[in-house]
């Protein structure tokens, strides 16, 4: 199908409003919420106008000024057309909407159409439409002309001299589409019973009339409505843009350089769904204007536009310089800003006092470069002194082309159609590259001073013309290379190559996976052709993007119907969803291969973990690579402390604890737990000189302030044994890892309790238990706490155990007991422990 030029089209819609168009019909609606069948009664006119509105919406959706339409009504009460004004006649034909670019008001006027009490002649309306269209396009002879007649065929037609009308339409190259309400269509499979004689005669006339035209078609309205919902790709002609193709340096070595005038056009274009816009009701409408102009009353909504406000975060330390402050930009619509101002006015203070609003003129634009920002006072850096054109930089074998590096749209590069010399010159280069099977690296500058683009030129030899295909390629800075460990080559810590390992697949597993992949082959899963051979199931040309077409269908439907509750959005077209489910033939064929894979890989079903209700205010993990949550990663050790923010500092050792440590220096906690420290107090500096020697050894502190401290995290844990409470609170603040943090802290507490000299950390462990119980209660980890406490009790009262610590837990009492159902209900959780059982747990 040849591509037609986008836009530059005038479509005339001829709508029948005769009394017969007011007859009621029953139409099926989408199933209700419970799957019940629903129907509605509408007139023939309302049903047929859906097709007109869908076609007009297509023009509004594309947004081309050269895609215009007009509406003429036949069977109207009054007469208003250009032929009647000049020569009379052509009664009951009215130009309802003049030719122009359609908009929302066009759809509103079409909705206002109602059946009249008089009948109109469709041929009169057709002649009026031809003359109106010809008068409008008198100076635009290259535009495409289309006419659509919407009728039920019950109106009488004066068929005299209809051959002259056909000759006129063929001379103007007008295409005619007749959309008939309940017209017979054998291919579609619809035949109206009890058809009136006048309608049968009119249908035969319409079919004979359209068959005499160069471009004419008759269809039933039901099929037309289905076709408008079908996803399709419309091929259009791209505008030719002039540029220059250069080979060599035309400035310094003009004798060795070649310069060819070329034209470029799009070969493929990226299609995106229309963006949704936010509207709000106008707060006030000028009543004086509303009385004079009805349009002021009809336009009750206005689009909300985004605007940016800039704030400086001054919540840092007092001595921090302004250069280290962050500037936050917030983009909100006018309605949100208005609500915020009202809230601030009612409270009498700003929402966030530490944010200071600044004007855009006070800021300097900067571009991110690594971890810093490069300021650019002018808004952009000086452009390169580039020159418009396509420069060939070099050639390389086509086999070395990496398809994954092609990005963006594909462009055609043609020779200048008006110059045979330029066509021969370009064709010679294309033919030479095609024979050598090479591609060219090209530098494209669309306009003088614009940023250059690098891409490749591929030679294309067609039947009648030779050209290039150009596609953009990334620069070296745009490519990120990632390395991954080998899937079949493992080396142990001793440097030995492993041949058997859970991570290395066995031959049985490889064979099972090969059979599974072969069973999923879609190349013979489609329908059979005439010779009985299976065809491929998937065709990329027939696979449509649901994000485009379903969004478009929703927007069109909302504009056509007046009430979405009674007439909801219909299901998507079958062509849009036909590739959603795999073919049954492939599923049946792959069933045995799937079972073999399950047996070879020992696949087991993991029960789905139900989401737990979290308290408000928890933070999500940061995006990108700013704060990665690496569970098994230890903090890097550095010789010199770096500036950091202390999130949680453990309590200082009590005097009694220091005295006990002084009496027993051989039991120093630093010696025993040197591998269980964490780097938290980075700001504390080492003393410049060692302390003076004393007679008595100084007490060893409970926590070493050295920056080279091992956090004591076991593999797979996020809580260490050095500062368990600090780790616990820090992980809760970082992201949604409550379950993991509760599990690890429970295990760490039990390990520390069962260690020698655990009595020196009793107060710290009790504090950890208090924090663990509070988090478990508020974050719906009640079962984890009750299980942990029972486990702790069993281990403490066993042999050797730790009876002393369990006695201290019992002294705290109900605050560290089991969580009962009464407590859990206050925070929206559940517990299998009653209040009496929790109170008697320590007894």
C-alpha positions in Angstrom: 0.0 0.0 0.0 1.6 3.3 -1.0 2.1 5.8 1.8 -0.1 8.8 1.7 0.9 12.3 2.8 0.0 13.0 6.4 -2.7 15.6 6.7 -3.6 17.9 3.8 -7.1 16.3 3.8 -10.6 17.7 4.0 -13.3 15.2 5.0 -17.0 16.1 4.6 -19.4 14.2 6.8 -23.0 14.0 5.5 -25.3 13.1 8.3 -28.9 11.9 7.9 -31.2 13.4 10.5 -34.5 12.2 8.9 -37.3 11.0 11.2 -36.3 7.3 10.6 -33.0 8.0 12.3 -34.9 8.5 15.6 -36.0 4.8 15.8 -34.7 3.0 18.8 -32.3 0.1 18.8 -30.8 -2.1 21.5 -27.0 -2.2 21.8 -24.9 -4.5 23.9 -22.7 -3.0 26.6 -19.6 -4.5 28.3 -20.4 -6.9 31.1 -21.0 -5.5 34.5 -18.8 -5.9 37.6 -20.3 -9.4 38.3 -20.2 -10.5 34.7 -23.9 -9.8 34.0 -25.0 -8.9 30.5 -26.1 -5.3 30.0 -27.9 -3.5 27.2 -29.0 0.1 26.4 -31.5 1.7 24.0 -30.3 4.5 21.8 -31.5 5.9 18.5 -30.1 5.1 15.1 -28.6 8.6 14.9 -26.8 8.3 18.2 -25.4 4.9 17.2 -24.2 6.2 13.8 -22.7 9.4 15.2 -20.3 7.3 17.2 -18.5 6.5 13.9 -18.4 10.2 13.0 -17.0 11.2 16.4 -14.4 8.5 16.3 -13.2 9.7 13.0 -13.1 13.3 14.1 -11.3 12.3 17.3 -8.6 10.7 15.1 -8.0 14.2 13.6 -7.9 15.8 17.0 -5.6 13.1 18.3 -3.1 13.7 15.5 -3.2 17.4 16.0 -2.4 18.4 12.4 -3.7 21.8 11.2 -3.9 20.4 7.7 -6.3 17.6 8.7 -9.7 19.3 8.5 -13.4 18.4 8.3 -16.9 19.8 7.8 -20.4 18.5 8.6 -23.4 18.8 6.4 -26.9 17.7 7.6 -29.6 16.5 5.3 -33.1 16.2 6.7 -32.8 19.3 8.8 -35.7 21.7 9.6 -34.0 24.6 7.9 -32.0 25.1 4.7 -28.5 26.6 4.7 -26.0 25.8 2.0 -24.0 27.7 -0.7 -26.0 26.2 -3.7 -29.4 27.2 -2.2 -28.1 30.8 -1.6 -27.0 31.1 -5.3 -29.5 29.1 -7.3 -32.2 27.9 -4.8 -33.3 24.3 -4.4 -31.5 21.7 -2.4 -34.0 22.0 0.5 -33.5 20.6 4.0 -29.7 20.5 3.5 -27.7 22.6 6.0 -24.0 23.2 6.5 -23.9 22.4 10.2 -20.2 22.8 10.9 -17.9 24.8 8.4 -14.7 23.2 7.2 -11.8 23.7 9.7 -9.6 22.0 12.1 -11.8 20.0 14.6 -11.6 20.5 18.3 -13.7 19.6 21.4 -16.4 22.1 20.4 -16.9 20.1 17.1 -17.7 16.9 19.1 -20.1 18.9 21.4 -22.0 20.2 18.3 -22.3 16.7 16.9 -23.7 15.4 20.2 -26.4 18.1 19.9 -27.8 16.6 16.7 -31.3 15.3 17.0 -33.7 13.6 14.5 -36.0 16.1 12.7 -39.5 15.8 11.3 -38.6 16.2 7.6 -36.6 14.0 5.2 -33.7 15.0 3.1 -32.2 13.8 -0.2 -28.7 12.2 0.2 -27.8 13.2 -3.4 -28.6 16.8 -2.7 -26.3 16.7 0.4 -23.6 15.0 -1.7 -23.7 17.7 -4.4 -23.6 20.4 -1.7 -20.7 18.7 0.0 -18.8 18.5 -3.3 -19.3 22.2 -4.0 -18.5 23.3 -0.5 -15.3 21.2 -0.5 -14.3 22.5 -4.0 -14.9 26.1 -3.0 -12.7 25.7 0.1 -9.9 23.9 -1.8 -9.9 26.1 -4.8 -6.4 27.3 -4.0 -5.3 23.9 -2.6 -5.6 21.5 -5.5 -3.1 19.0 -4.1 -5.2 18.3 -1.0 -6.9 14.9 -0.6 -10.8 15.0 -0.7 -13.0 12.6 1.2 -16.8 12.4 1.7 -18.5 10.1 4.2 -22.3 9.6 4.1 -24.0 8.3 7.3 -27.6 7.2 6.8 -30.1 4.4 7.4 -31.2 4.3 3.8 -34.9 5.1 4.6 -34.9 8.6 2.9 -36.1 8.9 -0.7 -33.4 9.6 -3.4 -33.8 11.5 -6.6 -31.6 9.3 -8.8 -31.8 11.4 -12.0 -28.5 12.5 -13.6 -26.4 10.7 -10.9 -23.9 9.8 -13.6 -22.9 13.5 -13.8 -22.2 13.4 -10.1 -20.0 10.4 -10.5 -18.1 12.1 -13.3 -17.6 15.2 -11.2 -16.3 13.2 -8.2 -13.9 11.2 -10.4 -12.6 14.4 -11.9 -11.9 15.8 -8.5 -10.5 12.4 -7.3 -13.0 12.3 -4.4 -13.2 9.1 -2.3 -16.7 8.2 -1.0 -17.6 6.1 2.0 -21.2 5.1 2.7 -21.8 4.0 6.3 -25.3 2.4 6.4 -27.3 1.6 9.6 -28.2 -2.1 9.3 -27.0 -2.4 5.7 -26.6 -6.0 4.5 -23.1 -7.3 4.4 -22.5 -10.9 3.4 -18.8 -10.8 4.2 -19.5 -9.4 7.6 -22.3 -11.9 8.1 -25.2 -9.5 8.8 -28.6 -9.4 7.0 -31.5 -7.3 8.3 -34.8 -9.1 8.4 -38.0 -7.4 7.4 -36.2 -4.7 5.5 -38.4 -2.0 3.9 -38.6 -1.9 0.1 -37.3 1.7 -0.1 -34.2 0.7 2.0 -33.5 -2.3 -0.2 -33.7 -0.1 -3.3 -31.4 2.5 -1.8 -28.8 0.0 -0.7 -28.6 -1.3 -4.3 -28.3 2.3 -5.6 -25.4 3.0 -3.1 -23.6 -0.1 -4.2 -23.9 0.8 -7.9 -23.0 4.4 -7.3 -19.8 3.6 -5.3 -18.8 0.9 -7.8 -18.8 3.6 -10.5 -16.3 5.7 -8.6 -12.5 5.4 -8.5 -12.6 5.3 -4.7 -15.9 4.2 -3.3 -17.1 1.7 -0.6 -20.3 0.8 1.2 -20.3 -0.8 4.6 -22.6 -1.5 7.5 -22.3 0.7 10.6 -21.5 -2.2 13.0 -18.5 -3.3 11.0 -17.4 0.4 10.7 -17.4 0.8 14.5 -15.4 -2.4 14.9 -12.9 -1.3 12.4 -12.3 2.0 14.1 -11.4 0.2 17.3 -8.9 -2.0 15.4 -5.2 -1.1 16.0 -3.5 -0.1 12.8 -0.3 1.5 11.7 -0.8 4.3 9.2 2.0 4.7 6.7 2.7 8.4 5.9 5.2 10.2 3.8 8.0 12.0 5.6 9.0 15.5 4.6 12.3 15.6 2.6 15.0 17.7 4.4 17.9 19.0 2.4 21.5 18.6 3.5 25.0 17.8 2.2 26.9 14.5 2.1 30.7 15.1 2.3 33.6 12.6 1.7 37.0 14.1 2.5 38.0 17.6 3.6 36.4 20.0 1.2 38.2 23.0 2.7 41.8 22.1 2.6 41.8 19.3 0.0 39.0 20.2 -2.3 40.4 18.2 -5.2 40.3 15.0 -3.2 36.9 15.6 -1.6 33.4 14.9 -2.8 30.3 16.9 -1.8 26.8 15.6 -2.8 23.5 17.3 -2.3 21.1 14.8 -0.6 17.6 14.7 1.0 16.8 13.0 4.2 13.4 11.6 5.4 12.2 9.3 8.2 12.2 5.5 7.6 10.9 4.7 11.1 9.4 7.0 13.8 9.0 6.5 17.5 5.3 6.4 18.5 4.4 7.4 22.1 1.0 7.5 23.8 -0.5 10.8 24.4 0.3 12.4 27.7 -2.5 12.9 30.2 -3.3 16.4 31.3 -4.8 17.6 34.5 -7.8 19.9 34.5 -9.7 21.7 37.2 -12.9 23.6 37.4 -12.5 27.3 37.1 -13.1 29.1 40.4 -15.1 31.9 38.8 -16.7 32.7 35.4 -17.5 36.2 34.2 -21.3 36.3 34.6 -21.7 39.2 32.2 -19.7 37.4 29.5 -21.6 34.2 30.2 -25.0 35.9 29.6 -23.8 37.0 26.1 -21.7 34.0 25.0 -22.7 30.5 25.8 -19.2 29.3 25.2 -18.0 31.0 28.4 -20.4 28.8 30.3 -19.5 25.6 28.5 -15.8 26.0 29.1 -15.9 25.2 32.8 -12.5 23.5 33.0 -9.0 24.8 32.6 -5.8 22.9 32.3 -3.4 23.1 35.2 0.2 23.9 34.2 3.3 23.0 36.1 5.6 25.6 37.6 8.9 25.2 39.4 9.8 26.5 42.8 13.3 26.4 44.2 14.3 25.9 47.9 17.6 25.8 49.7 18.0 23.2 52.4 19.5 25.0 55.4 19.1 22.1 57.9 22.8 21.4 58.1 25.3 22.4 60.7 25.7 26.0 61.7 29.3 26.2 60.4 28.4 24.6 57.0 29.1 26.9 54.1 26.4 27.8 51.6 28.3 26.1 48.8 27.6 22.7 50.4 23.9 23.3 50.7 21.5 21.4 48.4 19.0 23.2 46.2 15.7 21.3 45.9 13.4 21.9 42.9 9.8 21.0 43.3 7.4 20.8 40.3 3.8 20.9 41.3 0.6 22.0 39.7 -1.2 25.2 40.6 -3.9 23.4 42.6 -1.3 21.7 45.0 0.5 25.0 45.5 -2.8 26.8 46.3 -3.7 24.1 48.9 -0.2 24.4 50.4 -0.5 28.2 50.8 -3.9 27.8 52.4 -2.5 25.2 54.9 0.4 27.5 55.7 -1.9 30.5 56.2 -4.2 28.5 58.5 -1.3 27.2 60.6 0.5 30.5 60.7 3.9 29.0 59.8 5.5 27.4 56.8 5.3 23.7 56.2 9.0 23.2 56.5 10.9 25.9 58.3 14.4 24.7 57.2 13.6 25.3 53.5 14.3 28.8 52.2 12.6 29.7 49.0 14.9 31.3 46.3 14.1 32.8 42.9 15.3 31.2 39.8 17.4 34.3 38.9 19.5 33.7 42.0 20.6 30.3 40.9 23.3 29.2 38.4 22.6 26.2 36.2 25.0 23.3 36.6 25.6 20.0 34.9 26.5 16.9 36.8 30.0 15.7 36.2 30.8 12.6 38.2 30.0 13.4 41.8 30.2 17.2 41.4 28.4 19.9 39.4 30.0 22.1 36.8 28.5 25.5 36.9 27.3 27.1 33.7 26.2 30.7 34.2 24.9 31.1 30.6 22.7 28.0 30.8 24.7 26.0 28.3 28.3 25.6 27.4 29.6 27.1 24.1 28.6 25.0 21.2 31.1 23.4 18.9 31.7 25.3 15.6 29.9 22.6 13.6 28.7 22.9 10.0 25.5 21.4 8.6 25.9 18.2 6.7 26.8 14.5 6.8 30.5 13.7 6.9 31.8 10.2 6.1 34.5 9.4 8.6 35.5 5.9 7.6 34.4 2.4 6.5 34.3 -0.9 8.2 33.0 -4.5 7.3 29.3 -4.9 7.8 29.9 -8.1 9.8 31.5 -6.0 12.6 28.3 -4.0 13.1 26.9 -4.4 16.6 23.1 -4.2 16.3 22.6 -3.6 20.0 24.4 -0.2 19.6 21.8 1.2 17.1 19.6 3.8 18.8 16.7 6.0 17.9 14.9 6.4 14.6 16.2 5.3 11.1 16.5 7.9 8.4 16.6 7.6 4.6 19.4 9.5 2.8 18.4 10.1 -0.9 20.1 11.9 -3.6 18.6 15.2 -4.7 15.6 14.3 -6.9 16.0 17.4 -9.1 19.7 16.6 -10.1 20.6 13.6 -12.1 24.3 14.3 -11.5 23.9 14.1 -7.7 21.9 10.8 -8.1 24.7 9.2 -10.1 27.3 10.3 -7.7 25.4 8.9 -4.6 24.5 5.7 -6.5 28.2 5.1 -7.2 29.1 5.2 -3.5 26.1 3.1 -2.6 26.9 0.5 -5.2 30.6 0.3 -4.2 29.8 -0.1 -0.5 27.1 -2.7 -1.3 29.6 -4.8 -3.4 32.3 -4.6 -0.7 29.7 -5.3 2.0 30.9 -2.4 4.1 29.2 0.3 6.2 30.3 3.9 6.9 30.7 5.8 10.1 29.1 9.2 9.6 28.9 12.5 11.6 25.6 14.3 11.1 25.0 17.9 12.0 21.4 19.0 11.4 22.0 22.7 11.5 25.0 25.0 11.7 26.2 25.2 15.3 24.1 22.2 16.5 25.5 19.2 18.4 26.8 16.5 16.2 25.5 13.0 16.1 27.5 9.9 15.2 25.9 7.1 13.3 26.3 4.5 10.6 25.3 4.5 6.9 24.1 1.3 5.4 23.9 1.0 1.6 20.5 0.0 0.2 19.9 -1.0 -3.4 16.3 -0.9 -4.4 14.7 -1.6 -7.7 14.6 2.0 -9.0 16.8 3.9 -6.6 19.9 3.6 -4.5 20.1 5.2 -1.0 21.5 5.0 2.5 19.9 4.1 5.8 21.3 6.2 8.7 20.9 5.2 12.4 22.4 7.0 15.3 25.1 5.3 17.4 26.2 6.1 21.0 29.4 7.9 21.9 31.9 6.1 24.1 30.7 8.0 27.2 27.1 6.7 26.6 28.1 3.0 26.9 28.4 1.2 30.2 30.2 -2.1 30.3 29.4 -4.6 33.0 31.3 -7.8 33.7 29.7 -10.9 35.2 31.2 -14.1 36.6 31.4 -17.1 34.4 28.4 -19.4 34.4 30.4 -22.6 33.8 33.9 -21.9 35.1 34.4 -21.7 38.9 37.6 -21.4 40.8 37.9 -22.2 44.5 39.8 -20.1 47.1 42.8 -22.4 46.6 42.8 -21.7 42.9 41.5 -25.0 41.8 39.1 -25.3 38.9 35.8 -26.8 40.0 33.9 -29.2 37.8 31.1 -30.2 40.2 29.3 -27.5 42.1 25.7 -26.5 42.7 26.3 -23.4 40.5 27.6 -25.5 37.6 24.8 -27.3 35.6 25.1 -31.0 35.0 24.7 -32.6 31.6 21.2 -33.8 32.6 20.2 -30.2 33.4 21.7 -28.9 30.1 19.8 -31.5 28.1 16.5 -30.8 29.9 16.9 -27.1 29.3 17.7 -27.7 25.6 14.5 -29.8 25.2 12.5 -27.1 27.0 13.8 -24.3 24.7 13.1 -26.5 21.6 9.6 -27.2 22.8 8.8 -23.5 22.9 9.7 -22.9 19.3 7.0 -20.7 17.7 8.1 -21.0 14.1 5.7 -23.9 13.5 3.0 -23.0 16.0 0.7 -20.9 13.7 -2.1 -21.8 11.4 -1.6 -24.0 8.3 -1.2 -22.6 4.9 -2.8 -23.8 1.7 -0.3 -26.6 1.4 -0.8 -27.8 5.0 2.5 -26.4 6.4 2.5 -24.7 9.8 3.3 -21.0 9.7 5.1 -18.9 12.4 2.7 -17.9 15.2 4.2 -14.5 15.9 4.3 -11.7 13.3 6.1 -8.5 14.5 4.1 -6.5 11.9 0.8 -7.5 13.6 2.0 -7.1 17.2 0.6 -3.8 18.4 1.7 -1.8 21.5 -1.1 -1.9 24.1 0.2 1.3 25.7 -0.5 3.2 22.5 -3.8 1.7 21.3 -5.5 1.0 24.6 -4.8 4.5 25.8 -6.1 5.9 22.6 -9.2 3.7 22.8 -9.9 4.9 26.4 -9.5 8.6 25.4 -11.8 8.2 22.4 -14.5 6.3 24.3 -14.6 8.9 27.1 -15.2 11.6 24.5 -17.9 9.7 22.7 -20.1 8.6 25.6 -21.7 10.9 28.1 -21.8 8.6 31.1 -19.0 6.1 31.8 -21.0 4.4 34.6 -23.8 3.3 32.2 -21.5 2.9 29.2 -18.1 1.8 30.4 -15.0 1.3 28.4 -15.3 -1.8 26.2 -12.7 -4.6 26.2 -9.6 -4.2 24.0 -9.8 -5.3 20.4 -8.9 -9.0 19.9 -6.0 -8.0 17.6 -4.5 -6.1 20.5 -4.5 -9.1 22.8 -4.0 -12.1 20.5 -0.3 -12.4 21.4 -0.9 -12.1 25.2 -1.3 -15.9 25.7 1.0 -18.5 24.2 -0.6 -21.0 21.7 -2.1 -24.1 23.2 -0.2 -26.3 20.8 3.1 -25.1 22.2 1.9 -25.4 25.8 0.9 -29.0 25.2 4.1 -29.8 23.5 6.3 -28.2 26.3 4.4 -29.8 29.2 6.7 -32.9 29.3 9.8 -30.7 28.9 8.7 -28.6 31.8 8.3 -31.6 34.1 11.8 -32.8 33.1 13.3 -29.3 34.0 11.5 -29.4 37.3 12.9 -32.7 38.2 16.4 -31.9 37.0 16.7 -28.6 38.7 14.6 -29.7 41.8 12.2 -26.8 41.5 10.0 -26.2 44.5 7.1 -23.8 45.0 7.9 -21.1 47.5 4.8 -19.9 49.3 4.0 -16.2 48.8 4.8 -14.0 51.7 1.8 -11.9 52.6 2.6 -8.1 52.9 2.6 -6.7 56.4 1.1 -3.4 57.3 3.8 -0.9 58.0 3.5 2.1 60.2 3.3 5.5 58.4 6.6 7.3 57.8 8.9 4.5 56.8 11.4 5.3 54.1 11.9 3.6 50.8 15.3 2.6 49.4 16.9 5.4 47.5 16.9 5.2 43.7 19.9 4.8 41.4 23.3 4.1 43.0 23.3 6.7 45.8 22.6 4.4 48.8 23.0 0.8 47.8 21.8 -1.7 50.3 24.6 -4.3 50.3 23.7 -6.8 53.0 27.0 -8.7 53.1 29.3 -5.8 52.4 31.7 -4.6 55.1 32.7 -1.0 55.6 36.1 -0.1 54.0 38.9 0.3 56.4 40.9 3.5 56.1 44.0 4.8 57.9 42.6 8.2 58.5 39.1 9.0 59.6 36.8 10.7 57.1 34.0 13.1 57.8 30.7 11.3 58.4 27.4 11.8 60.2 26.9 9.8 63.4 23.5 8.3 63.2 23.4 6.4 66.5 26.1 6.4 69.2 26.1 3.6 71.8 25.8 4.6 75.5 29.0 5.4 77.3 30.3 2.8 79.8 29.2 3.3 83.3 31.8 4.1 86.1 31.1 0.7 87.7 31.8 -1.0 84.4 35.1 0.9 84.0 36.1 0.0 87.6 35.4 -3.7 86.9 37.4 -3.5 83.7 40.3 -1.8 85.6 40.4 -4.7 88.1 40.5 -7.3 85.4 42.6 -6.0 82.5 43.2 -9.5 81.3 39.5 -9.8 80.5 39.5 -6.8 78.3 36.5 -6.7 76.0 38.7 -5.2 73.2 40.8 -8.3 73.2 37.9 -10.7 73.0 35.6 -8.9 70.6 38.1 -6.9 68.4 36.4 -8.5 65.3 33.0 -7.3 66.3 33.4 -3.5 66.2 31.8 -1.1 63.7 33.0 2.1 62.1 30.6 4.7 63.5 32.6 7.4 65.3 34.6 8.6 62.3 34.9 12.1 63.7 36.9 11.0 66.7 40.6 11.5 66.0 43.4 9.5 67.4 45.6 11.3 70.0 48.7 12.8 68.4 51.0 11.4 71.2 50.6 8.2 73.2 49.4 8.6 76.8 52.0 8.8 79.6 52.9 5.6 81.3 51.3 5.1 84.8 51.9 2.6 87.5 48.5 1.1 87.2 47.1 0.2 83.7 44.3 2.3 82.5 40.9 0.6 82.2 40.0 -0.6 78.7 37.1 1.3 77.3 33.9 -0.6 76.5 34.0 0.5 72.9 37.2 1.3 71.0 37.1 4.6 69.3 39.5 3.5 66.6 38.2 3.9 63.1 39.5 0.5 62.2 36.8 -1.4 63.9 35.2 -4.7 62.7 31.4 -4.5 62.8 31.2 -8.2 63.6 28.6 -9.0 61.0 28.3 -12.7 60.2 27.9 -13.4 56.4 24.4 -12.7 55.3 23.5 -10.4 58.2 22.9 -6.7 58.4 23.3 -6.5 62.2 26.7 -6.8 63.8 27.6 -7.9 67.3 29.7 -4.8 68.0 27.0 -2.2 67.9 23.8 -4.2 67.4 21.4 -1.4 68.5 23.1 1.2 66.2 23.0 -1.2 63.3 19.3 -2.0 64.0 18.3 1.6 64.0 20.4 2.6 61.0 18.9 -0.2 58.9 15.3 0.8 59.9 16.1 4.3 58.7 17.6 3.2 55.4 14.8 1.3 53.9 12.1 -1.3 54.2 14.2 -4.2 55.6 12.3 -4.5 58.9 11.8 -8.3 58.7 15.5 -8.9 58.0 16.6 -6.5 60.8 14.3 -8.1 63.4 15.5 -11.5 62.4 19.2 -10.6 62.6 19.0 -8.7 65.9 17.2 -11.6 67.5 20.0 -14.0 66.5 22.7 -11.5 67.6 21.1 -11.0 71.1 21.0 -14.8 71.7 24.6 -15.2 70.5 25.8 -12.4 72.9 23.8 -13.8 75.8 25.4 -17.2 75.5 29.0 -15.9 75.2 31.4 -15.7 78.2 31.4 -12.4 80.1 28.0 -11.5 78.7 27.1 -9.9 82.1 29.2 -6.9 81.1 26.8 -6.1 78.3 23.5 -6.9 80.1 22.3 -3.3 80.1 23.0 -3.0 76.4 21.3 -6.3 75.6 18.2 -5.2 77.6 18.1 -2.0 75.7 18.3 -4.0 72.4 15.4 -6.1 73.5 13.3 -3.1 74.3 14.0 -1.6 70.9 13.3 -5.0 69.3 10.0 -5.5 71.1 8.8 -2.0 70.2 9.7 -2.4 66.5 8.0 -5.8 66.4 4.9 -4.4 67.9 4.6 -1.4 65.6 5.8 -3.1 62.4 3.7 -6.3 62.7 6.6 -8.6 63.5 4.7 -10.0 66.6 5.3 -13.6 65.8 9.0 -13.0 65.4 9.3 -11.4 68.9 7.2 -14.1 70.6 9.3 -16.9 68.9 12.6 -15.1 69.8 11.6 -14.6 73.5 10.6 -18.3 73.9 13.9 -19.3 72.3 15.9 -17.0 74.5 14.2 -18.4 77.6 14.9 -22.0 76.6 18.6 -21.3 76.1 19.0 -19.2 79.2 17.5 -21.7 81.6 19.3 -24.7 80.0 22.8 -25.9 81.0 25.1 -24.1 81.0 22.7 -21.3 79.9 22.7 -17.8 81.4 20.3 -17.7 84.4 21.6 -14.4 85.6 20.6 -12.6 82.4 17.1 -14.2 82.4 16.6 -13.1 86.0 17.3 -9.5 84.8 14.8 -9.9 82.0 12.2 -11.2 84.6 12.9 -8.1 86.8 11.9 -5.8 83.9 8.6 -7.6 83.8 5.7 -7.1 81.5 7.6 -4.6 79.3 9.7 -7.5 77.9 7.2 -10.3 78.0 5.2 -11.8 75.1 3.1 -9.6 73.0 -0.6 -10.4 73.6 -3.5 -10.0 71.3 -4.7 -7.0 73.2 -1.5 -5.1 72.5 -1.4 -6.2 68.9 -4.9 -4.9 68.2 -3.8 -1.4 69.1 -1.4 -1.4 66.2 -3.5 -3.3 63.7 -1.7 -6.7 64.2 -2.6 -10.1 65.5 -1.2 -12.4 68.2 -1.9 -16.0 69.2 -1.0 -15.1 72.9 -3.7 -14.0 75.3 -3.2 -11.3 77.9 -3.2 -13.8 80.7 -0.6 -16.0 79.0 1.7 -13.0 78.4 1.4 -11.9 82.1 2.2 -15.4 83.4 5.1 -16.0 81.0 7.8 -15.2 83.5 6.0 -17.2 86.3 
